[in-house]
Amino acid sequence: MRKAGHREGPPDVGIFRLQMSEGLLITLRHTYASPCCNRMFLLGTNGFWEYDGMSSKLYAPRDTFDKNGRFIVPPVIREDKIEHPLAWRESLERAQENFFSIVLEGGCFEPEEFDLALRAMEPIFAAQKREGLL
């Protein structure tokens, strides 16, 4: 029998790596630990990206002005409908496919990603130890 508030299984964690043209490497860590929070915002050099759980919008250029020379919100240069429940399910399916294909092919996981996954699991392991499950 499950206890109230008890969640089974590990948290789902994703890592995005962006290689910039000037050689800068950016790593973004994403988790589904708070599935009700579907808002993301990234500020870039020449604009920004916003996701509200239903659509993704890219605004640019950053330096957009009104007729009096004051900053205004840049125009939307791209908008895509990405519904959170569907995207969430698709990303879980792809993550599982990726994991199983690496395992079946005898491949290796990146040590950094493996270490990050283990660190993300530490609270779960600690709770299971406290409850005598480990």
PECORJO-V930217 format. One record per pair of residues at least 24 apart in sequence whose ideal C-beta (glycine too) atoms are under 6 Angstrom apart, sorted by the first residue. I is the first residue (numbers start at 1). GAP is how many residues later the second one is. Records with the same first field share a line. If there is no record, write none. Layout:
I = GAP ; GAP
This chain:
10 = 111
11 = 109
13 = 107
15 = 98
38 = 46
47 = 27
53 = 31
54 = 29
55 = 24 ; 26
56 = 24 ; 26
